[in-house]
Amino acid sequence: MTQRSVAESLLQVGVTQRFIDDIVSAVLRASYGQSAAMPAFAGAMALAGAQGTLWSVEGGNKLVCSGLLKLTKANVIHATVTSVTLQQTEGKPLYLVEYENEVGVGSDFYDIVVIAAPLHLDNSTITFEGFDPPVDVIQDSYQPTVISLVHGYLNSSYFGFPDPKLFPFANILTTDFPTFFCALDNICPVNISASFRRKQPQDAAVWRVQSPKPLLRSQLKTLFRSYYSVQTAEWQAHPVHGSRTTLPKFALHDQLFHLNALEWAASSVEVMAVAAKNVALLAYNRWYQDLDKIDQKDLMHKVKTEL
């Protein structure tokens, strides 16, 4: 499923081209900013997220990560890793990890290293020393995504509704036109009460606009009759799926792992959770030489297959 497209896979199981063009393409554009030509595995993840039973965390989904980290009671060093150097000790790898922060530079030795960050060349600040052959660093790009939170009055006329009171939608997806935005939705707080009601379409509301580039003032005026404020966040959201013919290595060296390698198959918080569990089990079993538990035969028939 990583080698063929969403469109090809869906057509093969009887989904019509019109459904792919009108529905599937819109979901993929909203999720990944890509078309139905992207790989099927990542596309399936996007389609799974199109249903209405998704969850959010008040304060941001990032609190899931920080909360789990707090529960581990790990010794967290708040710094930026600059290099990982391989050194041998009695035939086993030992890694010197160097880092820097506002206090200065520092380093520590580790038996196991897990890199949970993208290593594409445009963004990575980590260098690898002492490896022969050299560590294979991903040389492809990530997909830029821009989210604009706009507090204002939607220009319903642009979407075919001259009277804003008759505008019935809280979410708008696009397939291929217009090209300057991918999705637009009326957002509401996470901690809403049972009596909560969305703003009427003619009233000012907070809208989230997803776009591949920062919106120009003229584009904002196209989508909104007027607005009070705009807050923008831009980041490298996920890999450009389909830009690689093979997936990058999950194990870079003995007891050196790259968790984000799995992100090139599909990028989501659920996939990263699976990758994290895999790397923890793999490191544990290798450390204690419990090798029979690695790459078990017929494993697919012994475990659950849902995410």
C-alpha positions in Angstrom: 0.0 0.0 0.0 3.0 2.3 0.1 3.8 1.6 -3.5 0.5 2.3 -5.2 -1.8 5.3 -5.1 -5.0 5.9 -3.3 -6.9 6.2 -6.5 -5.5 3.0 -7.9 -6.3 1.0 -4.8 -9.9 2.3 -4.5 -10.7 1.8 -8.1 -9.5 -1.8 -7.7 -12.1 -2.5 -5.0 -15.0 -0.9 -7.0 -15.0 2.8 -5.8 -16.0 5.1 -8.6 -13.8 7.7 -10.1 -16.4 10.4 -9.3 -16.4 9.5 -5.6 -12.6 9.7 -5.6 -12.6 13.1 -7.3 -15.4 14.6 -5.2 -15.0 13.1 -1.8 -11.7 11.2 -1.3 -9.6 14.0 -2.9 -11.2 16.6 -0.6 -10.4 14.6 2.5 -6.8 14.0 1.4 -6.3 17.7 0.6 -7.6 18.6 4.0 -5.5 16.0 5.8 -2.3 16.0 3.9 -2.6 18.7 1.3 -2.1 16.1 -1.4 -4.1 14.5 -4.1 -5.4 10.9 -4.7 -2.1 10.2 -6.4 -0.5 9.9 -2.9 0.3 6.4 -1.5 -2.7 4.3 -0.4 -1.5 3.6 3.1 -1.2 7.3 4.1 -4.5 7.9 2.2 -6.3 5.2 4.2 -5.1 6.9 7.4 -6.6 10.2 6.2 -9.9 8.6 5.3 -10.1 6.9 8.7 -9.8 10.4 10.2 -12.7 11.7 8.2 -15.4 10.3 10.5 -17.0 12.4 13.2 -15.8 10.5 16.4 -12.4 12.1 16.7 -11.2 13.5 20.0 -9.3 16.7 21.0 -7.6 17.7 24.2 -8.3 21.0 25.9 -5.1 23.0 25.7 -3.9 21.1 22.6 -3.2 17.5 21.7 0.5 18.1 22.5 -0.5 17.7 26.2 -0.8 13.9 25.5 2.9 13.8 24.9 3.9 16.0 27.8 1.6 14.2 30.1 3.0 10.8 29.2 6.5 12.1 29.6 5.7 13.4 33.1 4.3 10.0 34.0 7.6 8.3 33.1 9.4 10.4 35.7 12.3 10.5 33.2 15.3 12.8 33.7 14.5 15.4 31.0 17.4 17.6 29.7 16.0 20.6 28.0 18.5 21.1 25.2 19.0 20.7 21.5 20.9 17.6 20.4 23.7 18.5 18.0 25.6 15.2 17.4 25.6 11.5 18.0 29.0 9.8 18.0 29.5 6.0 17.9 32.1 4.6 20.3 32.7 0.9 20.9 32.9 -0.6 24.4 33.6 -4.4 24.7 32.1 -5.0 21.3 28.9 -3.1 22.2 28.0 0.3 20.8 28.1 3.3 23.1 26.8 6.6 21.9 28.1 10.0 22.9 25.2 12.5 22.6 26.2 16.2 22.6 23.7 19.0 23.1 23.4 22.7 23.8 21.0 25.0 25.6 21.0 28.5 27.0 23.4 27.4 29.8 26.0 26.1 27.3 27.0 22.7 25.8 27.0 19.3 27.4 27.3 15.6 26.6 26.4 12.2 28.0 27.0 8.5 27.1 24.1 6.2 26.3 23.7 2.5 25.4 20.4 3.1 23.5 19.5 6.2 21.5 16.0 6.8 20.0 15.7 9.8 17.7 12.1 11.1 17.7 12.4 14.0 15.3 12.6 14.4 11.5 16.0 14.0 10.0 15.3 15.6 6.6 18.2 17.9 5.5 16.2 21.2 5.6 15.5 21.0 9.3 17.8 18.5 11.1 20.6 19.9 13.2 21.9 16.5 14.3 25.2 15.2 12.8 26.4 11.5 13.1 30.0 10.8 13.6 32.0 7.6 13.7 29.6 5.5 11.6 30.9 3.3 8.8 29.0 3.3 6.5 27.5 6.7 7.3 24.0 7.0 8.7 21.5 7.3 5.9 19.8 10.7 6.4 16.5 11.2 4.7 16.9 13.6 1.8 13.3 14.5 1.0 11.2 17.4 2.0 8.3 17.9 4.4 4.9 19.4 3.4 4.5 22.9 4.7 1.1 23.7 6.2 -0.3 27.0 7.3 -3.3 27.4 9.7 -4.9 30.8 10.0 -7.5 31.4 12.8 -9.7 34.2 11.5 -12.3 35.9 13.7 -14.7 37.5 11.3 -17.7 37.4 9.0 -17.6 34.6 6.3 -18.2 35.8 2.7 -20.9 33.3 2.0 -21.5 34.9 -1.4 -18.1 33.4 -2.5 -19.6 30.0 -1.8 -22.9 30.6 -3.7 -25.0 32.0 -0.8 -25.7 35.7 -1.2 -27.8 35.7 2.0 -25.5 34.6 4.9 -28.5 33.5 6.9 -29.0 30.6 4.5 -25.4 29.4 4.6 -25.7 25.8 6.1 -22.2 24.6 6.4 -19.6 24.5 9.3 -16.9 22.8 7.2 -15.8 23.4 3.6 -13.4 21.1 1.8 -11.8 21.6 -1.6 -10.7 19.2 -4.3 -8.4 21.2 -6.6 -9.9 24.7 -6.9 -9.4 27.2 -5.4 -5.7 26.5 -5.0 -5.0 29.0 -2.2 -6.7 27.1 0.6 -7.4 23.4 1.3 -10.1 23.5 4.0 -12.2 26.0 6.0 -14.1 25.2 9.1 -16.0 26.9 11.9 -14.3 25.9 15.2 -15.6 25.8 18.7 -14.0 25.1 22.1 -13.2 21.6 23.3 -15.0 21.9 26.6 -18.4 22.8 25.2 -21.5 22.3 27.3 -24.7 20.5 26.2 -26.4 23.8 25.6 -23.6 25.1 23.3 -24.7 26.3 19.9 -22.5 27.5 17.0 -22.7 31.1 15.9 -25.3 31.9 13.3 -23.8 32.1 9.8 -24.4 35.8 9.6 -22.6 36.4 12.9 -18.8 36.8 13.4 -17.2 33.5 14.3 -13.7 31.9 14.5 -12.8 30.1 11.3 -9.8 27.9 10.7 -8.3 28.1 7.3 -5.8 25.5 6.1 -3.6 26.6 3.3 -0.3 25.6 1.7 1.1 29.1 2.0 0.3 32.2 4.2 -2.9 33.8 3.0 -2.5 37.2 1.3 -4.7 40.1 2.3 -6.6 39.8 -1.0 -7.3 36.1 -0.3 -8.6 36.8 3.2 -10.9 39.4 1.7 -12.1 36.8 -0.7 -13.1 34.4 2.1 -14.4 37.0 4.6 -16.5 40.1 4.3 -14.6 41.6 7.2 -12.6 40.3 10.1 -11.3 41.4 13.5 -8.1 39.4 13.8 -6.0 36.8 12.2 -3.5 34.4 14.0 -1.3 32.3 11.8 0.9 29.2 12.5 3.1 27.7 9.9 5.2 24.4 10.2 6.6 21.4 8.3 3.6 19.2 9.0 4.5 15.8 7.5 6.5 14.2 4.7 5.5 14.6 1.1 4.1 11.1 0.8 5.0 9.4 -2.4 8.3 11.3 -2.9 10.3 8.1 -1.9 10.2 4.8 -3.6 11.4 3.0 -0.4 10.8 3.7 3.2 13.8 5.0 5.3 15.5 2.8 7.9 13.8 2.4 11.3 17.1 1.0 12.9 20.0 3.3 11.9 22.6 1.2 13.8 22.7 -1.3 16.6 20.5 0.2 19.4 20.2 3.5 17.4 16.6 4.0 16.2 14.7 6.6 14.2 11.1 6.6 15.3 10.0 9.1 12.6 11.0 6.8 9.8 7.6 5.3 10.0 6.1 8.7 9.3 7.1 8.3 5.7 4.5 5.5 5.4 1.8 7.6 7.0 1.9 10.6 9.3 -0.4 10.7 12.3 -0.3 10.6 16.1 -1.6 7.1 16.0 1.2 5.9 13.7 3.8 7.6 15.9 2.3 5.8 18.9 2.7 2.5 17.1 6.3 3.4 16.1 7.1 4.3 19.7 5.8 1.0 21.1 7.7 -0.9 18.4 11.0 0.8 19.1 10.6 0.2 22.9 9.9 -3.5 22.3 12.7 -3.8 19.8 15.3 -2.1 22.0 14.2 -4.1 25.1 14.4 -7.4 23.3 17.8 -6.7 21.7 19.2 -5.5 25.0 18.2 -8.7 26.8 19.0 -10.8 23.8 15.5 -12.1 23.6 15.8 -12.4 19.8 13.0 -14.9 19.4 10.5 -12.1 20.0 11.9 -10.1 17.0 10.4 -10.7 13.6 8.3 -13.6 14.8 6.9 -15.9 12.2 3.1 -15.8 11.7 2.9 -12.8 14.0 0.1 -11.3 12.0 -2.1 -14.2 13.1 -1.3 -13.7 16.8 -2.0 -10.1 17.3 -4.8 -7.6 16.8 -4.8 -6.0 13.4 -6.6 -2.8 14.2 -4.7 0.4 15.2 
